[in-house]
Amino acid sequence: MRYLFCAAVLALAAPIPAWANEPDQCALEDAGISRAEDIKGVLEGQVPPEQVFAPSFLAAVPDSQLKAIADQLIAANGAIRAVDEVSYKGNGAASFDLVFEKARASATLQLDTAAPYLVTGFRIGAVAPIDHTPAKLLEDFSALPGDAAFGVYSLAEDGPQPILTRRPMEQMAIASTFKLYVLSALVQDIKAGKRHWDDVVKLDVRSIPSGQMQNWPAGSPVTLHTLAAMMISISDNTATDMLMRVLGREAVEAEVIASGHSEPSRILPVLRTVEFFALKNDAARIAAWKAADDARQRALLAEWAPTLTAANVDVSKLATSGPTAIDSIEWFASAEDIARILMRLRDSGDKAALEILAINPMVSPDQAARWDYTGYKGGSEAGVLNLSWLLKDKQGRWFAITASWNDPSAKLDDTKLIMLAQRLAGMLQQ
């Protein structure tokens, strides 16, 4: 098909002299494929760099630096076995994978648009281990200190179907990932005609970061769409609390139930973010909260409401105290619970909600290009980390990947869980 297209372009272009100096896109596409192989040869030491790379590139990245990069990659990941997934992007740009013995590295190149089409730009992106076997992934998750759980699900008509899981029904602290329930409650109100994405409200609540809206002027007019986009894309806490005030705590809790949460008592009553921070600042209140059932916790929120404000949160204390009450003052869900709320958002048919989830996909552009859709929400605090994706592949199949890690004794190395979650996605792609 590509050659038919190129032939058509040439036939159309031939009678028009003004096109004579345009780059030959068909030749560039062929060169993009061959230059990806040439780069492999350079990294292996089989092809002289000056035969592949333009002088401008080698002036910035000399032979010695290319060799050092290649040596480092090969030492860590084994010999280069192949070039794979070459995709021409147009105007001399292409993406491809370098397949090592133990890993797969995403890469991009840019060609000079004139023959001999030397490489003027080259970048290696994410390097993902190829040890995506279920047994190896389970082993590496088990090695994390504290407690870790994950779930990889296909989203079928009758609900999330597990592909690979570890402790999928265990209730884990998920931090800001609870904001998925707030988004879903908003979507339900919009479906019912009670609200609209472009409804305007005045900003009249304050939380503390993460986020930016706590610094916006009081009374700023903002749409519900803006609040939702800020809540999901940068996990803005003030936007979240503003939406919870507009919707009502009961609407968010109703969405927890409607989504099929397996142990709703673990997350009810659903705390606003400012309540969450203020409670963690007070040891006596932590103890009282832990000892209370759902009804008593609601009564405590009402009793303490005047002091559960941003002004009463000692941010410096939170920043230095390490994990605090992550077994009680938190938002909780299992891997399957999160898959269900992601599926509920997908099934809502609300285009705006899916676009909001895709604003910050938390993967590299190269990785996102492997999927037809990538939506994301995560959450973190000291001792708590969750990463959750809603994914659609090029064949139109939908998946959910969610991973949680809790450790009450130490702050977490976020990179470890991110790398493990990327390997879960790699398993699906394989």
Secondary structure, 3 states (H helix, E strand, C coil): CHHHHHHHHHHHHCCCHHHCCCCCHHHHHHHHHHHHHHHHHHHCCCCCHHHCECHHHHHHCCHHHHHHHHHHHHHHHCCEEEEEEEEEEECCEEEEEEEECCEEEEEEEEECCCCCCCEEEEEEEEEEECCCCHHHHHHHHHCCCCEEEEEEEEEECCEEEEEEEECCCCCEECHHHHHHHHHHHHHHHHHCCCCCCCCEEECCCCCCCCCCHHHCCCCCEEEHHHHHHHHHHCCCHHHHHHHHHHHCHHHHHHHHHHCCCCCHHHCCCCCCHHHHHHHHCCHHHHHHHHHCCHHHHHHHHHHHHHHCCHHHCCHHHHHHCCCCCCCCCCCEECHHHHHHHHHHHHHCCCHHHHHHHCCCCCCCHHHHCCCCEEEEEEEEECCEEEEEEEEECCCCCEEEEEEEEECCCCCCCHHHHHHHHHHHHHHHHC
